[in-house]
Amino acid sequence: MNTPLDFVVAIPARYAASRLPGKPLRLLGGEPLVAHVARRALAAGAREVWVAADDERIADVLRDSGVRVAMTSAAHVSGSDRLAECADIAGWADDTLIVNLQGDEPFAPARGIRAVAETLAASGAQMATLATPVTEAAALFDPNTVKLVRAASEAGWGDALYFSRAPIPWHRDAFARDRDSLPPGEWLRHIGIYAYRAGFLRKFAKMPPGRLETIESLEQLRVLETGFRIAVALTPEEFPPGVDTPEDLARAEAYLAAGGR
């Protein structure tokens, strides 16, 4: 019988989100958004679930929820910085396996949360993340949709080669003729969930932003540019879109009302 994987989930929750102020406390189905995310994390079988918050109001709505709250600095500029402080508050040893579940993923599937932890453990990489196939040309050419390419592998994962807001790989001949449909091939959309050991998280938070990260505004490129590995597996279950804008919140409300889970 396989031994259950030992991991923790940490959820960065920033009250002063620029595109949706007060995002963790915005109501979805009558409950704060952060409460939905916390419930997803608890369902994944983590040993501990922590929310790294920057406002006491977030802690207030999570009382008696089964998760713990780390009050972190409001000055952090990234979720990774916030989680590094959370790791110190929680007292996690450097080998603790942490899943970074974004605080705006109210429909994150438990299987997907476990899958990214399993990918980190199986690959030996410094980080792991998930992807899903791109099926529409509009998504491939949308700069808000992050794409990636990964190394070929017979394992259930392959190391990331690059992440970009641009369409990658660029199909020279097909896209010269038509950009309204996808030619045969595999294009991958990045799902913003990560796993790493606490020791690497602490190291990552101290790394200066890289040149590629600054150009693309993608924090994970700092890891590749510094020479570390990010293992990428396909998600075993769909991740419905997260909530980053008022329009996203309205779509999430409609999804929930239609029976989405």
C-alpha positions as CSV (number, residue, x, y, z in Angstrom):
1,M,0.0,0.0,0.0
2,N,1.4,3.4,-1.0
3,T,2.2,5.8,1.8
4,P,0.2,9.0,1.5
5,L,2.3,11.9,0.4
6,D,3.1,14.4,3.2
7,F,2.6,17.9,2.1
8,V,1.2,21.3,3.2
9,V,-0.8,23.9,1.3
10,A,-0.2,27.6,1.6
11,I,-2.6,30.1,0.2
12,P,-1.4,33.7,-0.3
13,A,-4.3,36.1,0.3
14,R,-3.7,39.8,-0.4
15,Y,-6.5,42.1,0.6
16,A,-5.3,45.1,-1.5
17,A,-5.4,43.3,-4.9
18,S,-5.1,45.9,-7.6
19,R,-7.7,44.7,-10.1
20,L,-10.2,43.5,-7.5
21,P,-9.7,45.3,-4.2
22,G,-10.7,43.2,-1.2
23,K,-10.6,40.1,-3.4
24,P,-10.2,37.4,-0.6
25,L,-13.4,38.7,1.1
26,R,-15.5,39.2,-2.1
27,L,-18.6,37.0,-1.9
28,L,-19.1,34.0,-4.1
29,G,-22.2,32.0,-3.5
30,G,-22.7,34.0,-0.3
31,E,-19.2,33.0,1.1
32,P,-15.9,34.9,1.0
33,L,-13.7,33.8,-1.9
34,V,-10.9,32.8,0.4
35,A,-13.2,30.4,2.2
36,H,-13.9,28.5,-1.1
37,V,-10.1,28.2,-1.8
38,A,-9.4,27.0,1.8
39,R,-12.1,24.3,1.5
40,R,-10.5,23.0,-1.8
41,A,-7.1,22.8,-0.1
42,L,-8.5,20.9,2.9
43,A,-10.1,18.4,0.5
44,A,-6.8,17.6,-1.1
45,G,-5.5,15.7,1.9
46,A,-2.7,18.1,3.0
47,R,-1.2,17.7,6.5
48,E,-1.7,21.4,7.1
49,V,-3.5,24.3,5.3
50,W,-2.3,27.8,5.9
51,V,-3.6,31.1,4.6
52,A,-0.9,33.8,4.4
53,A,-2.9,37.0,4.9
54,D,-2.1,40.7,5.1
55,D,-5.3,41.9,6.8
56,E,-7.0,40.8,10.0
57,R,-10.4,40.7,8.2
58,I,-9.2,37.7,6.3
59,A,-8.3,35.9,9.5
60,D,-11.7,36.7,11.0
61,V,-13.7,35.0,8.2
62,L,-11.5,31.9,8.5
63,R,-12.0,31.2,12.2
64,D,-13.3,27.7,12.8
65,S,-12.6,26.8,9.1
66,G,-9.9,24.2,9.8
67,V,-7.1,26.3,8.3
68,R,-4.5,28.3,10.1
69,V,-3.7,31.9,9.3
70,A,-0.2,33.6,9.2
71,M,-0.4,37.3,9.4
72,T,2.3,38.5,6.9
73,S,3.6,41.9,5.9
74,A,1.4,44.1,3.7
75,A,4.6,45.2,2.0
76,H,5.3,42.0,0.1
77,V,5.3,42.4,-3.7
78,S,4.7,38.8,-4.6
79,G,2.9,35.7,-3.3
80,S,6.2,33.9,-3.1
81,D,7.6,36.5,-0.7
82,R,4.4,36.2,1.4
83,L,4.7,32.4,1.5
84,A,8.3,32.5,2.5
85,E,7.3,34.5,5.6
86,C,4.5,32.1,6.2
87,A,7.0,29.2,6.1
88,D,9.0,30.9,8.8
89,I,5.9,31.6,10.9
90,A,4.7,28.0,10.6
91,G,8.2,26.7,11.4
92,W,8.4,24.4,8.4
93,A,11.7,22.5,8.0
94,D,13.5,23.0,4.7
95,D,12.4,19.7,3.3
96,T,8.7,20.4,3.9
97,L,6.8,20.0,0.6
98,I,4.6,23.1,0.1
99,V,1.8,23.6,-2.5
100,N,1.3,27.2,-3.4
101,L,-2.4,27.4,-4.2
102,Q,-3.4,30.9,-5.4
103,G,-6.1,32.6,-3.3
104,D,-8.2,33.3,-6.4
105,E,-8.8,29.6,-7.4
106,P,-12.2,28.8,-5.8
107,F,-12.7,25.8,-8.0
108,A,-9.2,24.2,-7.8
109,P,-9.7,20.4,-7.9
110,A,-8.3,18.3,-5.1
111,R,-6.7,15.9,-7.6
112,G,-4.9,18.8,-9.2
113,I,-3.6,20.0,-5.9
114,R,-2.3,16.6,-5.1
115,A,-0.9,16.1,-8.6
116,V,1.5,19.1,-8.3
117,A,2.8,17.8,-5.0
118,E,3.3,14.3,-6.5
119,T,5.1,15.8,-9.5
120,L,7.6,17.6,-7.2
121,A,8.2,14.4,-5.2
122,A,8.7,12.2,-8.3
123,S,10.8,14.6,-10.4
124,G,13.4,15.7,-8.0
125,A,13.0,19.2,-9.5
126,Q,13.3,22.4,-7.4
127,M,9.7,23.3,-8.4
128,A,6.7,21.7,-10.0
129,T,3.6,23.1,-11.7
130,L,0.7,22.0,-14.0
131,A,-0.4,22.7,-17.5
132,T,-3.4,21.9,-19.7
133,P,-3.7,21.8,-23.5
134,V,-4.7,25.0,-25.4
135,T,-7.6,24.1,-27.6
136,E,-8.5,27.5,-29.1
137,A,-6.4,29.9,-31.2
138,A,-7.8,32.9,-29.3
139,A,-6.2,31.6,-26.1
140,L,-2.9,30.9,-27.7
141,F,-2.6,34.5,-29.0
142,D,-4.0,36.1,-25.7
143,P,-1.1,37.6,-23.8
144,N,-3.0,37.1,-20.5
145,T,-2.9,33.4,-21.1
146,V,0.6,32.1,-20.1
147,K,2.0,29.4,-22.4
148,L,4.9,27.0,-21.8
149,V,7.0,24.5,-23.6
150,R,8.6,21.5,-21.8
151,A,11.1,18.8,-22.4
152,A,10.0,15.5,-23.9
153,S,9.9,12.8,-21.2
154,E,8.5,9.3,-20.8
155,A,7.7,10.1,-17.2
156,G,4.4,11.8,-16.3
157,W,6.1,15.2,-16.4
158,G,8.8,17.1,-18.4
159,D,11.0,20.0,-17.3
160,A,9.9,23.4,-18.4
161,L,12.0,25.0,-21.1
162,Y,10.2,28.4,-21.2
163,F,7.1,30.3,-20.1
164,S,5.8,33.1,-22.2
165,R,2.8,35.4,-22.9
166,A,3.6,34.9,-26.6
167,P,2.4,31.9,-28.6
168,I,5.0,29.2,-28.1
169,P,6.1,27.1,-29.9
170,W,5.6,29.4,-33.0
171,H,4.4,27.2,-35.9
172,R,6.2,29.2,-38.7
173,D,4.4,27.8,-41.7
174,A,0.9,27.3,-40.3
175,F,0.7,30.7,-38.6
176,A,2.0,32.4,-41.7
177,R,-1.1,31.2,-43.4
178,D,-3.7,31.3,-40.7
179,R,-3.9,32.5,-37.1
180,D,-7.6,31.7,-36.5
181,S,-7.2,28.0,-36.0
182,L,-4.7,25.7,-34.4
183,P,-2.6,23.3,-36.5
184,P,-2.0,19.8,-35.2
185,G,0.4,19.8,-32.3
186,E,0.4,20.4,-28.5
187,W,0.2,23.9,-27.1
188,L,0.1,24.1,-23.3
189,R,-1.5,26.7,-21.0
190,H,0.2,27.2,-17.6
191,I,-1.9,26.7,-14.5
192,G,-0.6,28.9,-11.8
193,I,-0.2,26.3,-9.0
194,Y,3.3,25.5,-7.7
195,A,5.0,23.0,-5.4
196,Y,8.4,23.4,-3.8
197,R,10.3,22.5,-0.7
198,A,10.4,25.1,2.0
199,G,14.1,25.5,1.7
200,F,13.9,26.4,-2.0
201,L,11.0,28.7,-1.4
202,R,13.2,30.6,1.1
203,K,16.0,30.7,-1.5
204,F,13.7,31.8,-4.3
205,A,12.3,34.7,-2.3
206,K,15.8,36.1,-1.9
207,M,16.7,35.9,-5.6
208,P,16.7,39.2,-7.4
209,P,14.2,39.5,-10.3
210,G,15.7,38.2,-13.5
211,R,15.9,39.9,-16.9
212,L,13.4,37.5,-18.5
213,E,11.0,37.8,-15.6
214,T,11.1,41.6,-15.9
215,I,10.4,41.4,-19.6
216,E,7.5,38.9,-19.5
217,S,6.3,39.8,-16.0
218,L,6.4,36.1,-15.1
219,E,8.0,35.3,-11.7
220,Q,8.6,31.6,-12.6
221,L,11.2,32.7,-15.2
222,R,13.5,33.7,-12.4
223,V,13.8,30.0,-11.5
224,L,14.7,29.0,-15.1
225,E,17.0,31.9,-15.7
226,T,18.9,31.0,-12.5
227,G,19.4,27.4,-13.8
228,F,16.9,25.6,-11.6
229,R,14.4,23.0,-12.8
230,I,10.6,23.3,-12.9
231,A,8.8,20.0,-13.6
232,V,5.5,20.3,-15.5
233,A,2.8,17.7,-15.5
234,L,-0.6,17.8,-17.2
235,T,-3.4,18.4,-14.8
236,P,-5.5,15.3,-14.1
237,E,-8.7,17.4,-13.9
238,E,-9.8,20.8,-15.3
239,F,-9.0,23.9,-13.3
240,P,-11.9,26.3,-14.0
241,P,-10.7,29.9,-14.5
242,G,-9.7,31.8,-11.4
243,V,-11.0,35.2,-10.2
244,D,-8.9,38.3,-10.9
245,T,-11.4,40.9,-12.0
246,P,-15.1,41.8,-11.3
247,E,-16.0,40.1,-14.6
248,D,-14.2,36.9,-13.5
249,L,-16.2,37.0,-10.3
250,A,-19.5,37.4,-12.2
251,R,-18.5,34.4,-14.4
252,A,-17.6,32.3,-11.2
253,E,-21.0,33.2,-9.7
254,A,-22.7,32.0,-12.9
255,Y,-20.6,28.8,-12.9
256,L,-21.5,28.1,-9.3
257,A,-25.2,28.8,-9.9
258,A,-25.2,26.4,-12.9
259,G,-24.0,23.6,-10.6
260,G,-20.2,24.0,-11.1
261,R,-18.1,22.4,-8.4
